[in-house]
Amino acid sequence: MGRLSVNLCGIEIDNPIIPASGTFGFGYEFAELYDINILGTFSFKGTTKDPRFGNPTPRIAECTAGMINAVGLQNPGVDKVIAEELPKLKKCFHKPVMANVSGFAIEDYAYTCEKLDKEEQVGWLEVNVSCPNVHGGGMSFGTSPEAAAEVVKAVKAVTTKPVIVKLSPNVTDIVAIAKACEVAGADGISLINTLLGMRIDLKTKKPVIANKMGGFSGPAIFPVAVRMVYQVAHAVNIPVVGMGGVSTAEDVIEMMLAGATAVEIGAANLVDPYACEKIIRDLPAAMDRYGITNLKDIIGGIQ
Amino acid sequence: MKQTIFTITENVPLTATVYKMMLAGDTDGIATGQFVNILLDGLYLRRPISVCDCQGDTLTLVYKVVGKGTAQMAAMTAGQTLDVLTGLGNGYDLSKAGDKPLLLGGGVGVPPLYMLARQLREQGKAVSVVLGFNTKDEVFYEQEFKALGCDVTVTTADGSHGVKGFVTDALPADYSYFYTCGPEPMLKAVYRATVTSGQFSFEERMGCGFGACMGCSCKVITGYKRICKDGPVLEKGEILWDA
């Protein structure tokens, strides 16, 4: 295994670089630009039980050092993902892929995960608990330890693949939620999802985004992400995948020092489609600069 | 899609708010009706700008200053460089033009029609062009289209230049097919007023500009399309308004 390799929930990956869900589609757009097999893996577009068109446009707003999106989980639904997207992906990506799953009821998560569990290409299930629970008054599953744990239990019951729970930062105590997920059987935690944000157009005096609010991401949120990764990684005994504004090889090292076993790259892919390729290329030299021999040795290495 | 560093060779105002920027660099793969996505200092997301023309190693962009990104572009001078993603989007399909294609442009929707007009003229087509603006001071590229040998009509909403009214008030009696780009109310009017099939170029706020983020999706008759990747040009027959 090389200097960059890490073990993520029992699966050895060549490097810790993972394009984040929603910024990498099902990989094809990027496969036209570079060989996406250089990635550790990638987390595919958030998939739900039923097809979703998502929110009205505009769905995107510019921010200082970042952006807001309110795409609304547009995806073709799990059946079409399995029937159409995964076979297409097989032609350009030969590693286990991370399947990102969302739901609006506990049963939705279980349904979608059970189907994806049968797919050989899927290495990990990344369960996004930031969606509103339509049977629970619309509160996101990820805002309460109990609701998040319920999702984890339901998913763990239908899969043997490692389950990584993707947490929202829009909560009072992310550590309590992470711990509840660990107790419920989660194999890993990924964080942070986007921060709830909003912009207003001064000319029209209306929100820039049709959905009014959306998820804020990009370099601006990196310090918040490092802090939360640090807090969670030091409170749980399962691997943590760090994300939130990571844009450079140095950011990756910082995230790993905070406690991340692997690192997801999100918004950076949208601005520079070669972002992940560049980060992987830059990592060895960045490691040399900081006296790091193997990346796996620095996980949680903050002094 | 390709990432290229272009050098600005010229950047001049055409009206109070519309500028023409000429850039030199690798233009390989740029097609009619496509757009480019430009990285600008201090701004996070790239700015999508339609391709006005592309010949040899020269890329021409005609853009309107509407916000911070385009204001920054307007302040740039020859010799400065820009990081540009090129070859983006599904452009105009020239093969459907017929002998007498009609091009309908409104405001800053005019530029993407220029390269199309040039190529249709090179194919020997009799090209009619109707360009719509609000007022005389906003008119640009009238002479450029005339120089290509197009039959050009200009409309202004206030009647200060050319035909008073909108592009749909100056449609020629006979045309084989149409291509259009402009603000959405104009596109809707064109949709209703035209009697042949045609192609529409749309605008939307984008995240990536190359199909990855689903930030600019719209509903069409067959499902959905991404304006940046499956568009910006859509066929008349697939459009669903108010999507």
HADDOCK unambig.tbl for C-alpha pairs under 7 A between the chains (distance, minus, plus):
assign (segid A and resid 22 and name CA) (segid B and resid 213 and name CA) 5.77 0.50 0.50
assign (segid A and resid 23 and name CA) (segid B and resid 212 and name CA) 5.81 0.50 0.50
assign (segid A and resid 23 and name CA) (segid B and resid 213 and name CA) 5.15 0.50 0.50
assign (segid A and resid 24 and name CA) (segid B and resid 212 and name CA) 5.34 0.50 0.50
assign (segid A and resid 24 and name CA) (segid B and resid 213 and name CA) 6.95 0.50 0.50
assign (segid A and resid 25 and name CA) (segid B and resid 212 and name CA) 4.93 0.50 0.50
assign (segid A and resid 25 and name CA) (segid B and resid 213 and name CA) 6.64 0.50 0.50
assign (segid A and resid 29 and name CA) (segid B and resid 211 and name CA) 6.76 0.50 0.50
assign (segid A and resid 29 and name CA) (segid B and resid 212 and name CA) 6.60 0.50 0.50
assign (segid A and resid 57 and name CA) (segid B and resid 216 and name CA) 6.59 0.50 0.50
assign (segid A and resid 58 and name CA) (segid B and resid 205 and name CA) 5.89 0.50 0.50
assign (segid A and resid 59 and name CA) (segid B and resid 215 and name CA) 5.39 0.50 0.50
assign (segid A and resid 59 and name CA) (segid B and resid 216 and name CA) 6.90 0.50 0.50
assign (segid A and resid 60 and name CA) (segid B and resid 205 and name CA) 6.31 0.50 0.50
assign (segid A and resid 60 and name CA) (segid B and resid 206 and name CA) 6.39 0.50 0.50
assign (segid A and resid 60 and name CA) (segid B and resid 207 and name CA) 6.05 0.50 0.50
assign (segid A and resid 60 and name CA) (segid B and resid 215 and name CA) 5.99 0.50 0.50
assign (segid A and resid 62 and name CA) (segid B and resid 44 and name CA) 6.71 0.50 0.50
assign (segid A and resid 62 and name CA) (segid B and resid 45 and name CA) 6.37 0.50 0.50
assign (segid A and resid 63 and name CA) (segid B and resid 44 and name CA) 6.99 0.50 0.50
assign (segid A and resid 64 and name CA) (segid B and resid 43 and name CA) 6.90 0.50 0.50
assign (segid A and resid 64 and name CA) (segid B and resid 44 and name CA) 6.77 0.50 0.50
assign (segid A and resid 65 and name CA) (segid B and resid 44 and name CA) 5.43 0.50 0.50
assign (segid A and resid 66 and name CA) (segid B and resid 44 and name CA) 5.66 0.50 0.50
assign (segid A and resid 71 and name CA) (segid B and resid 214 and name CA) 6.44 0.50 0.50
assign (segid A and resid 71 and name CA) (segid B and resid 215 and name CA) 5.75 0.50 0.50
assign (segid A and resid 270 and name CA) (segid B and resid 207 and name CA) 6.52 0.50 0.50
assign (segid A and resid 270 and name CA) (segid B and resid 208 and name CA) 4.36 0.50 0.50
assign (segid A and resid 271 and name CA) (segid B and resid 45 and name CA) 5.81 0.50 0.50
assign (segid A and resid 271 and name CA) (segid B and resid 46 and name CA) 6.32 0.50 0.50
assign (segid A and resid 271 and name CA) (segid B and resid 208 and name CA) 6.10 0.50 0.50
